């Protein structure tokens, strides 16, 4: 157990608490926060990630071969994708929601908070927490065939 530092679990937990806390704070102040804000923001965020994955599968080799993996041009390649797909996609999804009568100007804050929630609370917080807990579980169990694992095995 000496390989496990429980302080590493605090980072994703703090991110999750802050993300959820912001939503709860927003609602406690009497601001509008509908399920549509969460749903449409998830569509915008997940859609942007999927489009970025597809674009990168088709183009990243050409870009890194031409400009290298660490260059200004490669940084621009990633930055332009983020601005177009994440920001532009969030705008298009919000525009769609407004056109369908699901959003009004009162939903703007909740939509922004929801976008932050999916990136920070779920992607950076929850997924990191799952990863860290999984690693700690493997370290606590010890490698297969090790003395620690054999000591825990039932005797037959």
Secondary structure, DSSP 8 states (H G I E B T S, - for coil): -TT--TTHHHHHHHHHHHHHHHHHHHHHTT----HHHHHHHHHHHHHHHHHHHHHHHHHHHHHHHHH-SSSHHHHHHHHHHIIIIIIHHHHHHHHHHHHTTS--GGGHHHHHHHHHIIIIIIIIIIHHHHHHHHHHHHHHH-STTSHHHHHHS---
